[in-house]
Amino acid sequence: MEKKEQKKLRIAIQGGYGAFHEIAARQYFETDQIEIVPRRTFKDIFKTLKERQSDFGIMAIENSVAGSILPNYTLLMESGKKIIGEIFLRIRQNLVVLPGQDLKDIKEVYSHPMAILQCQTFFEKQPGIRLIESADTAMSAKEISDKELMGVGAIASDLAAEKYNLEIIAGGIETNKVNYTRFLILSDNGNINKNSGNNKASLFFSLSHKIGSLSKILSILSYYEMNLTKIQSMPIIGKEWDYHFYIDMLFEEEGLYRQVLDAIRPFTGELGILGEYRKGRKIL
């Protein structure tokens, strides 16, 4: 009997083949049976999920050097999609060029603004190089390869250099060598690992117009010994001085976590669950 071929999981990423999003996707799912679905913007990831053109999406949400990617919180909240997991990827940035060139030959370097920010110290010592922002690290590398651009470099991953036959003329150029990006795994259908023991939740809420609402919520989290690992505020468009708050917290007992939700709800104008999942691992 002929063995049925395993269907590949389609994973939507922001950026081109070889982007850090692809590396994070392959590390998270730990299988060769995935098909990368490149998309130009983070908004396009959600569109791809909505139109069932991918099974899952993966999206960067914060970097240990550059901080949070604030618009992605709003995209996540408005989409209705759920976080089913996360992974922390060590980001190693490289200056990649067409083979046969030295650093002195490079006049322009393209990359995503966050990648440029992560490598400022290196380029401060290269005053002859002009830094130009682009949509993506890997797509910048691809353009150099496709157009055979001499004198032009990109900040990109080892995988991008390999995929586009480029040479790394300066490796590990990120300023902070403990440089991690947190990626969220997104789905239409909630957690694919229902029996894996969720111990982390991402929530959003707006505050009711009562004095001390935020302090009361924080006091409740402290009382129940919830480990608050992230709090981020974002203005609510169209409502002057009103904010959404996004929080991540770790918990040990699901029953206690449910009690916390009930306890903080009266102090919020709106309360939503972005995802309940298992705390992600770090990839060195």
GUVOSE-392233 format. One record per residue (C-alpha): residue number from 1; x, y, z; residue in three letters. Coordinates in Angstrom, 3 decimals, m for minus. Example, Ala and Ser with C-alpha at 12.3 -4.5 7.8 and 13.67 -1.06 7.14 Angstrom:
2
<node><i>1</i><u>12.300</u><v>m4.500</v><w>7.800</w><aa>Ala</aa></node>
<node><i>2</i><u>13.670</u><v>m1.060</v><w>7.140</w><aa>Ser</aa></node>
END
This chain:
284
<node><i>1</i><u>0.000</u><v>0.000</v><w>0.000</w><aa>Met</aa></node>
<node><i>2</i><u>1.422</u><v>3.356</v><w>m1.022</w><aa>Glu</aa></node>
<node><i>3</i><u>2.296</u><v>5.597</v><w>1.911</w><aa>Lys</aa></node>
<node><i>4</i><u>0.297</u><v>8.807</v><w>1.930</w><aa>Lys</aa></node>
<node><i>5</i><u>2.493</u><v>11.893</v><w>1.713</w><aa>Glu</aa></node>
<node><i>6</i><u>2.298</u><v>14.075</v><w>4.812</w><aa>Gln</aa></node>
<node><i>7</i><u>0.669</u><v>17.413</v><w>4.147</w><aa>Lys</aa></node>
<node><i>8</i><u>2.991</u><v>20.322</v><w>4.753</w><aa>Lys</aa></node>
<node><i>9</i><u>2.052</u><v>23.065</v><w>7.183</w><aa>Leu</aa></node>
<node><i>10</i><u>1.874</u><v>26.450</v><w>5.469</w><aa>Arg</aa></node>
<node><i>11</i><u>3.505</u><v>29.135</v><w>7.626</w><aa>Ile</aa></node>
<node><i>12</i><u>3.047</u><v>32.800</v><w>6.693</w><aa>Ala</aa></node>
<node><i>13</i><u>6.016</u><v>35.015</v><w>7.528</w><aa>Ile</aa></node>
<node><i>14</i><u>6.854</u><v>38.676</v><w>7.124</w><aa>Gln</aa></node>
<node><i>15</i><u>9.729</u><v>39.003</v><w>4.688</w><aa>Gly</aa></node>
<node><i>16</i><u>11.357</u><v>36.830</v><w>2.081</w><aa>Gly</aa></node>
<node><i>17</i><u>12.927</u><v>33.391</v><w>2.157</w><aa>Tyr</aa></node>
<node><i>18</i><u>15.865</u><v>33.439</v><w>4.538</w><aa>Gly</aa></node>
<node><i>19</i><u>14.325</u><v>36.007</v><w>6.877</w><aa>Ala</aa></node>
<node><i>20</i><u>14.662</u><v>35.559</v><w>10.623</w><aa>Phe</aa></node>
<node><i>21</i><u>10.943</u><v>34.797</v><w>10.589</w><aa>His</aa></node>
<node><i>22</i><u>11.684</u><v>31.680</v><w>8.526</w><aa>Glu</aa></node>
<node><i>23</i><u>14.419</u><v>30.597</v><w>10.941</w><aa>Ile</aa></node>
<node><i>24</i><u>12.040</u><v>31.083</v><w>13.886</w><aa>Ala</aa></node>
<node><i>25</i><u>9.276</u><v>29.127</v><w>12.114</w><aa>Ala</aa></node>
<node><i>26</i><u>11.533</u><v>26.155</v><w>11.408</w><aa>Arg</aa></node>
<node><i>27</i><u>12.840</u><v>26.161</v><w>14.979</w><aa>Gln</aa></node>
<node><i>28</i><u>9.357</u><v>26.315</v><w>16.480</w><aa>Tyr</aa></node>
<node><i>29</i><u>7.703</u><v>23.593</v><w>14.405</w><aa>Phe</aa></node>
<node><i>30</i><u>10.841</u><v>21.390</v><w>14.367</w><aa>Glu</aa></node>
<node><i>31</i><u>9.934</u><v>19.627</v><w>11.114</w><aa>Thr</aa></node>
<node><i>32</i><u>10.870</u><v>19.781</v><w>7.450</w><aa>Asp</aa></node>
<node><i>33</i><u>7.192</u><v>19.376</v><w>6.599</w><aa>Gln</aa></node>
<node><i>34</i><u>6.477</u><v>23.097</v><w>6.427</w><aa>Ile</aa></node>
<node><i>35</i><u>5.990</u><v>25.429</v><w>3.492</w><aa>Glu</aa></node>
<node><i>36</i><u>7.060</u><v>29.030</v><w>4.005</w><aa>Ile</aa></node>
<node><i>37</i><u>4.564</u><v>31.590</v><w>2.680</w><aa>Val</aa></node>
<node><i>38</i><u>6.440</u><v>34.925</v><w>2.354</w><aa>Pro</aa></node>
<node><i>39</i><u>4.471</u><v>38.138</v><w>2.813</w><aa>Arg</aa></node>
<node><i>40</i><u>5.678</u><v>41.703</v><w>2.537</w><aa>Arg</aa></node>
<node><i>41</i><u>4.037</u><v>43.204</v><w>5.619</w><aa>Thr</aa></node>
<node><i>42</i><u>2.784</u><v>42.082</v><w>9.011</w><aa>Phe</aa></node>
<node><i>43</i><u>m0.733</u><v>43.069</v><w>7.950</w><aa>Lys</aa></node>
<node><i>44</i><u>m0.436</u><v>40.650</v><w>5.032</w><aa>Asp</aa></node>
<node><i>45</i><u>0.184</u><v>37.778</v><w>7.482</w><aa>Ile</aa></node>
<node><i>46</i><u>m3.247</u><v>38.305</v><w>9.013</w><aa>Phe</aa></node>
<node><i>47</i><u>m4.849</u><v>38.602</v><w>5.580</w><aa>Lys</aa></node>
<node><i>48</i><u>m3.250</u><v>35.301</v><w>4.575</w><aa>Thr</aa></node>
<node><i>49</i><u>m4.615</u><v>33.604</v><w>7.695</w><aa>Leu</aa></node>
<node><i>50</i><u>m8.079</u><v>35.064</v><w>7.138</w><aa>Lys</aa></node>
<node><i>51</i><u>m8.161</u><v>33.850</v><w>3.535</w><aa>Glu</aa></node>
<node><i>52</i><u>m6.952</u><v>30.357</v><w>4.573</w><aa>Arg</aa></node>
<node><i>53</i><u>m3.830</u><v>30.691</v><w>2.424</w><aa>Gln</aa></node>
<node><i>54</i><u>m1.743</u><v>29.555</v><w>5.386</w><aa>Ser</aa></node>
<node><i>55</i><u>m2.268</u><v>27.323</v><w>8.412</w><aa>Asp</aa></node>
<node><i>56</i><u>m0.285</u><v>29.462</v><w>10.838</w><aa>Phe</aa></node>
<node><i>57</i><u>1.465</u><v>32.804</v><w>10.938</w><aa>Gly</aa></node>
<node><i>58</i><u>4.586</u><v>33.922</v><w>12.745</w><aa>Ile</aa></node>
<node><i>59</i><u>5.157</u><v>37.533</v><w>13.761</w><aa>Met</aa></node>
<node><i>60</i><u>7.911</u><v>39.404</v><w>15.602</w><aa>Ala</aa></node>
<node><i>61</i><u>6.512</u><v>41.354</v><w>18.524</w><aa>Ile</aa></node>
<node><i>62</i><u>9.561</u><v>42.660</v><w>20.411</w><aa>Glu</aa></node>
<node><i>63</i><u>13.330</u><v>42.757</v><w>20.397</w><aa>Asn</aa></node>
<node><i>64</i><u>15.605</u><v>42.887</v><w>23.427</w><aa>Ser</aa></node>
<node><i>65</i><u>17.520</u><v>45.824</v><w>21.908</w><aa>Val</aa></node>
<node><i>66</i><u>14.990</u><v>47.805</v><w>19.858</w><aa>Ala</aa></node>
<node><i>67</i><u>11.933</u><v>47.171</v><w>22.044</w><aa>Gly</aa></node>
<node><i>68</i><u>8.328</u><v>46.459</v><w>21.073</w><aa>Ser</aa></node>
<node><i>69</i><u>6.912</u><v>46.600</v><w>17.553</w><aa>Ile</aa></node>
<node><i>70</i><u>3.931</u><v>48.653</v><w>18.676</w><aa>Leu</aa></node>
<node><i>71</i><u>1.662</u><v>48.457</v><w>15.586</w><aa>Pro</aa></node>
<node><i>72</i><u>1.706</u><v>44.653</v><w>15.809</w><aa>Asn</aa></node>
<node><i>73</i><u>m0.198</u><v>44.739</v><w>19.091</w><aa>Tyr</aa></node>
<node><i>74</i><u>m3.047</u><v>46.586</v><w>17.384</w><aa>Thr</aa></node>
<node><i>75</i><u>m2.986</u><v>44.224</v><w>14.393</w><aa>Leu</aa></node>
<node><i>76</i><u>m3.215</u><v>41.251</v><w>16.720</w><aa>Leu</aa></node>
<node><i>77</i><u>m6.068</u><v>42.662</v><w>18.785</w><aa>Met</aa></node>
<node><i>78</i><u>m8.139</u><v>43.730</v><w>15.771</w><aa>Glu</aa></node>
<node><i>79</i><u>m7.592</u><v>40.499</v><w>13.830</w><aa>Ser</aa></node>
<node><i>80</i><u>m9.219</u><v>38.119</v><w>16.299</w><aa>Gly</aa></node>
<node><i>81</i><u>m6.411</u><v>35.618</v><w>15.664</w><aa>Lys</aa></node>
<node><i>82</i><u>m4.934</u><v>33.754</v><w>18.630</w><aa>Lys</aa></node>
<node><i>83</i><u>m1.397</u><v>33.319</v><w>19.919</w><aa>Ile</aa></node>
<node><i>84</i><u>m0.712</u><v>29.591</v><w>20.194</w><aa>Ile</aa></node>
<node><i>85</i><u>2.982</u><v>29.794</v><w>21.040</w><aa>Gly</aa></node>
<node><i>86</i><u>6.147</u><v>31.855</v><w>21.080</w><aa>Glu</aa></node>
<node><i>87</i><u>9.854</u><v>31.454</v><w>20.506</w><aa>Ile</aa></node>
<node><i>88</i><u>12.841</u><v>33.645</v><w>21.415</w><aa>Phe</aa></node>
<node><i>89</i><u>15.435</u><v>33.660</v><w>18.636</w><aa>Leu</aa></node>
<node><i>90</i><u>19.011</u><v>34.879</v><w>19.053</w><aa>Arg</aa></node>
<node><i>91</i><u>19.519</u><v>37.401</v><w>16.257</w><aa>Ile</aa></node>
<node><i>92</i><u>22.932</u><v>37.340</v><w>14.611</w><aa>Arg</aa></node>
<node><i>93</i><u>23.232</u><v>40.065</v><w>11.997</w><aa>Gln</aa></node>
<node><i>94</i><u>25.685</u><v>39.928</v><w>9.104</w><aa>Asn</aa></node>
<node><i>95</i><u>26.840</u><v>42.257</v><w>6.357</w><aa>Leu</aa></node>
<node><i>96</i><u>26.302</u><v>40.290</v><w>3.136</w><aa>Val</aa></node>
<node><i>97</i><u>27.439</u><v>41.198</v><w>m0.398</w><aa>Val</aa></node>
<node><i>98</i><u>28.120</u><v>39.671</v><w>m3.788</w><aa>Leu</aa></node>
<node><i>99</i><u>31.312</u><v>37.593</v><w>m3.618</w><aa>Pro</aa></node>
<node><i>100</i><u>34.694</u><v>39.139</v><w>m4.372</w><aa>Gly</aa></node>
<node><i>101</i><u>34.295</u><v>42.412</v><w>m2.492</w><aa>Gln</aa></node>
<node><i>102</i><u>35.841</u><v>43.897</v><w>0.640</w><aa>Asp</aa></node>
<node><i>103</i><u>34.340</u><v>46.203</v><w>3.233</w><aa>Leu</aa></node>
<node><i>104</i><u>36.064</u><v>49.189</v><w>1.616</w><aa>Lys</aa></node>
<node><i>105</i><u>34.158</u><v>48.518</v><w>m1.620</w><aa>Asp</aa></node>
<node><i>106</i><u>30.700</u><v>48.910</v><w>m0.028</w><aa>Ile</aa></node>
<node><i>107</i><u>29.008</u><v>52.316</v><w>m0.326</w><aa>Lys</aa></node>
<node><i>108</i><u>25.377</u><v>51.495</v><w>0.540</w><aa>Glu</aa></node>
<node><i>109</i><u>23.740</u><v>48.988</v><w>2.892</w><aa>Val</aa></node>
<node><i>110</i><u>20.034</u><v>48.169</v><w>2.897</w><aa>Tyr</aa></node>
<node><i>111</i><u>17.986</u><v>46.512</v><w>5.605</w><aa>Ser</aa></node>
<node><i>112</i><u>14.937</u><v>46.663</v><w>7.839</w><aa>His</aa></node>
<node><i>113</i><u>15.004</u><v>49.666</v><w>10.230</w><aa>Pro</aa></node>
<node><i>114</i><u>15.166</u><v>47.399</v><w>13.280</w><aa>Met</aa></node>
<node><i>115</i><u>18.177</u><v>45.537</v><w>11.880</w><aa>Ala</aa></node>
<node><i>116</i><u>19.917</u><v>48.856</v><w>11.191</w><aa>Ile</aa></node>
<node><i>117</i><u>19.180</u><v>49.979</v><w>14.746</w><aa>Leu</aa></node>
<node><i>118</i><u>20.696</u><v>46.766</v><w>16.105</w><aa>Gln</aa></node>
<node><i>119</i><u>23.966</u><v>47.382</v><w>14.210</w><aa>Cys</aa></node>
<node><i>120</i><u>24.571</u><v>51.093</v><w>14.792</w><aa>Gln</aa></node>
<node><i>121</i><u>27.900</u><v>50.733</v><w>16.590</w><aa>Thr</aa></node>
<node><i>122</i><u>29.426</u><v>48.757</v><w>13.712</w><aa>Phe</aa></node>
<node><i>123</i><u>28.379</u><v>51.305</v><w>11.086</w><aa>Phe</aa></node>
<node><i>124</i><u>29.478</u><v>54.296</v><w>13.157</w><aa>Glu</aa></node>
<node><i>125</i><u>32.995</u><v>53.013</v><w>12.397</w><aa>Lys</aa></node>
<node><i>126</i><u>32.185</u><v>52.900</v><w>8.662</w><aa>Gln</aa></node>
<node><i>127</i><u>31.441</u><v>56.557</v><w>7.792</w><aa>Pro</aa></node>
<node><i>128</i><u>31.733</u><v>55.848</v><w>4.063</w><aa>Gly</aa></node>
<node><i>129</i><u>28.664</u><v>53.572</v><w>4.093</w><aa>Ile</aa></node>
<node><i>130</i><u>25.187</u><v>55.030</v><w>3.658</w><aa>Arg</aa></node>
<node><i>131</i><u>22.444</u><v>53.096</v><w>5.489</w><aa>Leu</aa></node>
<node><i>132</i><u>19.105</u><v>52.843</v><w>3.701</w><aa>Ile</aa></node>
<node><i>133</i><u>15.931</u><v>51.449</v><w>5.240</w><aa>Glu</aa></node>
<node><i>134</i><u>14.027</u><v>48.714</v><w>3.403</w><aa>Ser</aa></node>
<node><i>135</i><u>11.036</u><v>46.453</v><w>4.023</w><aa>Ala</aa></node>
<node><i>136</i><u>12.978</u><v>43.355</v><w>5.036</w><aa>Asp</aa></node>
<node><i>137</i><u>16.440</u><v>41.924</v><w>5.687</w><aa>Thr</aa></node>
<node><i>138</i><u>16.110</u><v>38.885</v><w>3.419</w><aa>Ala</aa></node>
<node><i>139</i><u>14.415</u><v>40.769</v><w>0.576</w><aa>Met</aa></node>
<node><i>140</i><u>17.287</u><v>43.255</v><w>0.618</w><aa>Ser</aa></node>
<node><i>141</i><u>19.722</u><v>40.349</v><w>0.223</w><aa>Ala</aa></node>
<node><i>142</i><u>17.604</u><v>38.898</v><w>m2.606</w><aa>Lys</aa></node>
<node><i>143</i><u>17.591</u><v>42.195</v><w>m4.493</w><aa>Glu</aa></node>
<node><i>144</i><u>21.388</u><v>42.399</v><w>m4.377</w><aa>Ile</aa></node>
<node><i>145</i><u>21.601</u><v>38.877</v><w>m5.767</w><aa>Ser</aa></node>
<node><i>146</i><u>18.900</u><v>39.324</v><w>m8.426</w><aa>Asp</aa></node>
<node><i>147</i><u>20.237</u><v>42.648</v><w>m9.705</w><aa>Lys</aa></node>
<node><i>148</i><u>23.911</u><v>41.750</v><w>m9.191</w><aa>Glu</aa></node>
<node><i>149</i><u>24.513</u><v>44.984</v><w>m7.297</w><aa>Leu</aa></node>
<node><i>150</i><u>28.180</u><v>45.661</v><w>m6.680</w><aa>Met</aa></node>
<node><i>151</i><u>29.181</u><v>48.089</v><w>m3.948</w><aa>Gly</aa></node>
<node><i>152</i><u>25.909</u><v>47.384</v><w>m2.159</w><aa>Val</aa></node>
<node><i>153</i><u>25.352</u><v>45.287</v><w>0.948</w><aa>Gly</aa></node>
<node><i>154</i><u>22.518</u><v>44.105</v><w>3.146</w><aa>Ala</aa></node>
<node><i>155</i><u>22.179</u><v>43.303</v><w>6.823</w><aa>Ile</aa></node>
<node><i>156</i><u>20.747</u><v>39.798</v><w>6.888</w><aa>Ala</aa></node>
<node><i>157</i><u>20.860</u><v>36.314</v><w>8.363</w><aa>Ser</aa></node>
<node><i>158</i><u>23.254</u><v>33.467</v><w>7.610</w><aa>Asp</aa></node>
<node><i>159</i><u>20.335</u><v>31.666</v><w>5.962</w><aa>Leu</aa></node>
<node><i>160</i><u>19.661</u><v>34.589</v><w>3.608</w><aa>Ala</aa></node>
<node><i>161</i><u>23.334</u><v>34.691</v><w>2.609</w><aa>Ala</aa></node>
<node><i>162</i><u>23.218</u><v>30.975</v><w>1.853</w><aa>Glu</aa></node>
<node><i>163</i><u>19.938</u><v>31.120</v><w>m0.107</w><aa>Lys</aa></node>
<node><i>164</i><u>21.037</u><v>34.024</v><w>m2.312</w><aa>Tyr</aa></node>
<node><i>165</i><u>24.687</u><v>32.995</v><w>m2.796</w><aa>Asn</aa></node>
<node><i>166</i><u>26.069</u><v>36.031</v><w>m1.014</w><aa>Leu</aa></node>
<node><i>167</i><u>29.255</u><v>36.345</v><w>0.995</w><aa>Glu</aa></node>
<node><i>168</i><u>29.379</u><v>37.391</v><w>4.650</w><aa>Ile</aa></node>
<node><i>169</i><u>32.145</u><v>39.999</v><w>4.848</w><aa>Ile</aa></node>
<node><i>170</i><u>31.370</u><v>40.935</v><w>8.464</w><aa>Ala</aa></node>
<node><i>171</i><u>29.594</u><v>38.498</v><w>10.766</w><aa>Gly</aa></node>
<node><i>172</i><u>27.920</u><v>39.140</v><w>14.095</w><aa>Gly</aa></node>
<node><i>173</i><u>27.777</u><v>42.919</v><w>13.629</w><aa>Ile</aa></node>
<node><i>174</i><u>24.893</u><v>43.440</v><w>16.072</w><aa>Glu</aa></node>
<node><i>175</i><u>25.851</u><v>45.778</v><w>18.910</w><aa>Thr</aa></node>
<node><i>176</i><u>24.375</u><v>43.667</v><w>21.691</w><aa>Asn</aa></node>
<node><i>177</i><u>25.517</u><v>40.054</v><w>21.545</w><aa>Lys</aa></node>
<node><i>178</i><u>22.579</u><v>39.057</v><w>23.741</w><aa>Val</aa></node>
<node><i>179</i><u>20.132</u><v>40.148</v><w>21.035</w><aa>Asn</aa></node>
<node><i>180</i><u>16.845</u><v>38.233</v><w>20.999</w><aa>Tyr</aa></node>
<node><i>181</i><u>13.607</u><v>38.707</v><w>19.114</w><aa>Thr</aa></node>
<node><i>182</i><u>10.370</u><v>37.269</v><w>20.457</w><aa>Arg</aa></node>
<node><i>183</i><u>8.157</u><v>35.755</v><w>17.772</w><aa>Phe</aa></node>
<node><i>184</i><u>4.482</u><v>34.875</v><w>18.218</w><aa>Leu</aa></node>
<node><i>185</i><u>2.881</u><v>31.879</v><w>16.523</w><aa>Ile</aa></node>
<node><i>186</i><u>m0.616</u><v>32.759</v><w>15.295</w><aa>Leu</aa></node>
<node><i>187</i><u>m3.641</u><v>30.653</v><w>14.433</w><aa>Ser</aa></node>
<node><i>188</i><u>m7.349</u><v>30.886</v><w>13.661</w><aa>Asp</aa></node>
<node><i>189</i><u>m8.192</u><v>27.953</v><w>15.869</w><aa>Asn</aa></node>
<node><i>190</i><u>m6.544</u><v>28.463</v><w>19.254</w><aa>Gly</aa></node>
<node><i>191</i><u>m3.821</u><v>26.239</v><w>20.634</w><aa>Asn</aa></node>
<node><i>192</i><u>m2.661</u><v>23.217</v><w>18.626</w><aa>Ile</aa></node>
<node><i>193</i><u>m1.013</u><v>21.864</v><w>21.789</w><aa>Asn</aa></node>
<node><i>194</i><u>m4.069</u><v>21.612</v><w>24.037</w><aa>Lys</aa></node>
<node><i>195</i><u>m2.517</u><v>18.931</v><w>26.244</w><aa>Asn</aa></node>
<node><i>196</i><u>0.924</u><v>20.483</v><w>26.563</w><aa>Ser</aa></node>
<node><i>197</i><u>0.186</u><v>22.461</v><w>29.745</w><aa>Gly</aa></node>
<node><i>198</i><u>m0.328</u><v>26.129</v><w>28.991</w><aa>Asn</aa></node>
<node><i>199</i><u>1.398</u><v>28.400</v><w>31.503</w><aa>Asn</aa></node>
<node><i>200</i><u>1.354</u><v>31.798</v><w>29.833</w><aa>Lys</aa></node>
<node><i>201</i><u>m1.361</u><v>34.196</v><w>28.723</w><aa>Ala</aa></node>
<node><i>202</i><u>m1.459</u><v>37.394</v><w>26.672</w><aa>Ser</aa></node>
<node><i>203</i><u>m4.343</u><v>39.746</v><w>27.462</w><aa>Leu</aa></node>
<node><i>204</i><u>m5.497</u><v>43.208</v><w>26.501</w><aa>Phe</aa></node>
<node><i>205</i><u>m7.805</u><v>45.520</v><w>28.387</w><aa>Phe</aa></node>
<node><i>206</i><u>m9.000</u><v>49.092</v><w>28.493</w><aa>Ser</aa></node>
<node><i>207</i><u>m9.516</u><v>50.826</v><w>31.803</w><aa>Leu</aa></node>
<node><i>208</i><u>m12.864</u><v>51.804</v><w>33.168</w><aa>Ser</aa></node>
<node><i>209</i><u>m13.078</u><v>55.452</v><w>34.193</w><aa>His</aa></node>
<node><i>210</i><u>m12.511</u><v>54.830</v><w>37.885</w><aa>Lys</aa></node>
<node><i>211</i><u>m9.743</u><v>56.252</v><w>40.030</w><aa>Ile</aa></node>
<node><i>212</i><u>m6.924</u><v>53.756</v><w>40.575</w><aa>Gly</aa></node>
<node><i>213</i><u>m8.197</u><v>51.170</v><w>38.052</w><aa>Ser</aa></node>
<node><i>214</i><u>m4.735</u><v>50.214</v><w>36.814</w><aa>Leu</aa></node>
<node><i>215</i><u>m3.245</u><v>50.025</v><w>40.300</w><aa>Ser</aa></node>
<node><i>216</i><u>m6.128</u><v>47.773</v><w>41.376</w><aa>Lys</aa></node>
<node><i>217</i><u>m5.465</u><v>45.400</v><w>38.466</w><aa>Ile</aa></node>
<node><i>218</i><u>m1.765</u><v>45.264</v><w>39.262</w><aa>Leu</aa></node>
<node><i>219</i><u>m2.545</u><v>44.675</v><w>42.933</w><aa>Ser</aa></node>
<node><i>220</i><u>m4.831</u><v>41.763</v><w>42.019</w><aa>Ile</aa></node>
<node><i>221</i><u>m2.116</u><v>40.190</v><w>39.860</w><aa>Leu</aa></node>
<node><i>222</i><u>0.332</u><v>40.567</v><w>42.737</w><aa>Ser</aa></node>
<node><i>223</i><u>m2.119</u><v>39.115</v><w>45.255</w><aa>Tyr</aa></node>
<node><i>224</i><u>m2.617</u><v>36.004</v><w>43.139</w><aa>Tyr</aa></node>
<node><i>225</i><u>1.175</u><v>35.811</v><w>42.587</w><aa>Glu</aa></node>
<node><i>226</i><u>0.892</u><v>36.075</v><w>38.823</w><aa>Met</aa></node>
<node><i>227</i><u>4.276</u><v>36.722</v><w>37.195</w><aa>Asn</aa></node>
<node><i>228</i><u>3.711</u><v>39.765</v><w>34.981</w><aa>Leu</aa></node>
<node><i>229</i><u>6.384</u><v>39.557</v><w>32.268</w><aa>Thr</aa></node>
<node><i>230</i><u>5.208</u><v>42.379</v><w>30.009</w><aa>Lys</aa></node>
<node><i>231</i><u>2.978</u><v>45.439</v><w>30.140</w><aa>Ile</aa></node>
<node><i>232</i><u>2.551</u><v>47.724</v><w>27.146</w><aa>Gln</aa></node>
<node><i>233</i><u>0.197</u><v>50.669</v><w>26.667</w><aa>Ser</aa></node>
<node><i>234</i><u>m1.203</u><v>51.851</v><w>23.340</w><aa>Met</aa></node>
<node><i>235</i><u>m3.509</u><v>54.848</v><w>22.739</w><aa>Pro</aa></node>
<node><i>236</i><u>m7.019</u><v>54.027</v><w>21.543</w><aa>Ile</aa></node>
<node><i>237</i><u>m7.519</u><v>55.834</v><w>18.248</w><aa>Ile</aa></node>
<node><i>238</i><u>m10.406</u><v>58.278</v><w>18.419</w><aa>Gly</aa></node>
<node><i>239</i><u>m10.535</u><v>58.318</v><w>22.228</w><aa>Lys</aa></node>
<node><i>240</i><u>m8.394</u><v>61.084</v><w>23.650</w><aa>Glu</aa></node>
<node><i>241</i><u>m6.151</u><v>59.905</v><w>26.515</w><aa>Trp</aa></node>
<node><i>242</i><u>m7.719</u><v>56.440</v><w>26.576</w><aa>Asp</aa></node>
<node><i>243</i><u>m5.396</u><v>53.455</v><w>26.343</w><aa>Tyr</aa></node>
<node><i>244</i><u>m5.360</u><v>49.750</v><w>25.707</w><aa>His</aa></node>
<node><i>245</i><u>m2.966</u><v>47.812</v><w>27.913</w><aa>Phe</aa></node>
<node><i>246</i><u>m1.370</u><v>44.569</v><w>26.765</w><aa>Tyr</aa></node>
<node><i>247</i><u>0.021</u><v>42.200</v><w>29.362</w><aa>Ile</aa></node>
<node><i>248</i><u>1.801</u><v>38.857</v><w>29.354</w><aa>Asp</aa></node>
<node><i>249</i><u>1.774</u><v>36.759</v><w>32.491</w><aa>Met</aa></node>
<node><i>250</i><u>2.943</u><v>33.354</v><w>33.635</w><aa>Leu</aa></node>
<node><i>251</i><u>0.799</u><v>31.097</v><w>35.798</w><aa>Phe</aa></node>
<node><i>252</i><u>1.151</u><v>27.666</v><w>37.383</w><aa>Glu</aa></node>
<node><i>253</i><u>m2.487</u><v>26.716</v><w>37.973</w><aa>Glu</aa></node>
<node><i>254</i><u>m5.141</u><v>27.279</v><w>35.318</w><aa>Glu</aa></node>
<node><i>255</i><u>m7.907</u><v>27.472</v><w>37.930</w><aa>Gly</aa></node>
<node><i>256</i><u>m6.124</u><v>30.310</v><w>39.704</w><aa>Leu</aa></node>
<node><i>257</i><u>m5.543</u><v>32.057</v><w>36.376</w><aa>Tyr</aa></node>
<node><i>258</i><u>m9.312</u><v>31.903</v><w>35.649</w><aa>Arg</aa></node>
<node><i>259</i><u>m9.968</u><v>33.449</v><w>39.051</w><aa>Gln</aa></node>
<node><i>260</i><u>m7.630</u><v>36.308</v><w>38.146</w><aa>Val</aa></node>
<node><i>261</i><u>m9.623</u><v>37.018</v><w>34.974</w><aa>Leu</aa></node>
<node><i>262</i><u>m12.831</u><v>37.204</v><w>36.995</w><aa>Asp</aa></node>
<node><i>263</i><u>m11.166</u><v>39.432</v><w>39.596</w><aa>Ala</aa></node>
<node><i>264</i><u>m9.798</u><v>42.037</v><w>37.180</w><aa>Ile</aa></node>
<node><i>265</i><u>m12.791</u><v>42.165</v><w>34.823</w><aa>Arg</aa></node>
<node><i>266</i><u>m14.827</u><v>44.669</v><w>36.937</w><aa>Pro</aa></node>
<node><i>267</i><u>m11.969</u><v>47.177</v><w>36.724</w><aa>Phe</aa></node>
<node><i>268</i><u>m11.721</u><v>47.073</v><w>32.928</w><aa>Thr</aa></node>
<node><i>269</i><u>m13.845</u><v>48.644</v><w>30.242</w><aa>Gly</aa></node>
<node><i>270</i><u>m12.939</u><v>45.752</v><w>27.945</w><aa>Glu</aa></node>
<node><i>271</i><u>m10.993</u><v>42.547</v><w>28.519</w><aa>Leu</aa></node>
<node><i>272</i><u>m9.789</u><v>40.171</v><w>25.816</w><aa>Gly</aa></node>
<node><i>273</i><u>m7.571</u><v>37.092</v><w>25.619</w><aa>Ile</aa></node>
<node><i>274</i><u>m5.007</u><v>37.218</v><w>22.816</w><aa>Leu</aa></node>
<node><i>275</i><u>m3.746</u><v>33.733</v><w>23.560</w><aa>Gly</aa></node>
<node><i>276</i><u>m3.082</u><v>31.043</v><w>26.152</w><aa>Glu</aa></node>
<node><i>277</i><u>m0.006</u><v>28.975</v><w>25.410</w><aa>Tyr</aa></node>
<node><i>278</i><u>3.187</u><v>27.495</v><w>26.739</w><aa>Arg</aa></node>
<node><i>279</i><u>6.142</u><v>29.758</v><w>27.528</w><aa>Lys</aa></node>
<node><i>280</i><u>8.546</u><v>29.692</v><w>24.604</w><aa>Gly</aa></node>
<node><i>281</i><u>12.113</u><v>28.482</v><w>24.566</w><aa>Arg</aa></node>
<node><i>282</i><u>15.252</u><v>30.405</v><w>23.674</w><aa>Lys</aa></node>
<node><i>283</i><u>17.180</u><v>29.468</v><w>20.548</w><aa>Ile</aa></node>
<node><i>284</i><u>20.857</u><v>30.401</v><w>20.787</w><aa>Leu</aa></node>
END
